[in-house]
Amino acid sequence: MFGLTGWVVSAVRNLQGLLEFAYFSREIIMNNIREHMPVIASCGMRIGTVDRVEGSSIKLTKSAPAAHGEHRYIPMTWVESVNENVRLNKNSDEVEHEWQSEPVGAS
């Protein structure tokens, strides 16, 4: 009896720890994104430049050719890493087909 209950309690604690780690990791990533950083797709192609972070989205400048002179938004869940640029976990085709004209949660 204790074995199963103990396992469930341990699993829940481990899950809580993982969720907290993911939350803080996402916060660290968000806090390191700066204006004018290049945004690079997983294939290595530059797909835009950071204008600013808005909530759970990165607002790109209007200058990306595929953006047709309009701001585009990409969700933070697409961010793989941040160093001198923002590296995404999607390739350029996926990004350009899935980016939004409004920030996440705006509609």
C-alpha positions in Angstrom: 0.0 0.0 0.0 2.7 2.5 0.9 4.7 1.5 -2.2 2.0 2.8 -4.6 1.2 5.8 -2.6 4.8 6.7 -2.1 5.5 6.3 -5.8 2.5 8.6 -6.7 3.7 11.3 -4.2 7.2 11.0 -5.5 6.0 11.3 -9.2 3.9 14.3 -8.3 6.8 16.0 -6.6 9.1 15.3 -9.6 6.5 16.7 -12.0 6.2 19.8 -9.9 9.9 20.2 -9.9 10.1 19.8 -13.7 7.3 22.3 -14.2 9.0 24.9 -12.0 12.3 24.3 -13.8 10.5 24.8 -17.2 8.8 27.9 -16.0 12.0 29.5 -14.7 14.0 28.4 -17.8 11.3 30.1 -20.0 11.6 33.2 -17.8 15.4 33.3 -18.2 15.0 33.0 -21.9 12.4 35.8 -22.1 14.6 38.1 -20.0 17.5 37.6 -22.3 15.8 38.5 -25.5 16.7 42.1 -26.6 15.6 44.5 -29.3 17.3 44.1 -32.7 18.5 40.5 -32.0 18.5 38.4 -35.1 15.9 35.5 -35.1 17.3 32.3 -36.7 15.2 29.3 -37.7 16.3 25.8 -36.9 17.5 25.4 -40.5 20.0 28.3 -40.0 18.0 30.9 -42.0 17.5 34.3 -40.5 13.7 35.0 -40.5 13.6 38.4 -38.8 14.7 40.7 -36.1 13.3 41.2 -32.6 11.2 44.4 -32.2 10.2 43.5 -28.6 8.7 40.9 -26.4 4.9 41.2 -25.9 3.6 38.8 -23.3 4.2 35.3 -24.5 5.3 36.4 -28.0 8.2 37.9 -29.8 7.2 40.8 -32.0 9.3 40.9 -35.2 10.2 44.1 -37.0 8.5 44.8 -40.3 11.7 44.3 -42.3 11.5 40.6 -43.0 10.7 40.1 -46.6 8.1 37.4 -45.9 6.4 39.7 -43.5 5.2 42.0 -46.3 5.9 45.1 -44.3 3.8 44.1 -41.3 4.8 43.0 -37.8 4.7 39.3 -37.2 4.5 37.5 -33.9 6.1 34.2 -32.9 5.2 32.3 -29.6 7.9 31.9 -27.0 7.4 28.2 -27.1 9.3 28.2 -30.5 12.4 29.6 -28.8 15.1 26.9 -28.5 17.9 29.2 -27.1 19.0 32.7 -26.7 22.6 33.9 -27.0 23.8 36.5 -29.5 20.6 35.7 -31.4 17.2 34.0 -30.9 17.3 30.4 -32.2 14.0 28.7 -32.9 12.9 25.1 -32.9 11.1 25.4 -36.2 12.5 25.8 -39.7 11.9 28.9 -41.8 9.1 27.4 -43.8 7.2 26.4 -40.7 7.8 29.8 -39.1 6.6 31.8 -42.1 3.5 29.6 -42.4 2.6 29.7 -38.7 3.6 33.1 -37.5 0.7 35.4 -36.4 -0.4 38.9 -37.0 -1.2 39.3 -33.3 0.5 38.3 -30.1 -0.4 35.0 -28.4 -3.7 35.3 -26.5 -4.7 38.5 -28.2 -7.6 37.1 -30.2 
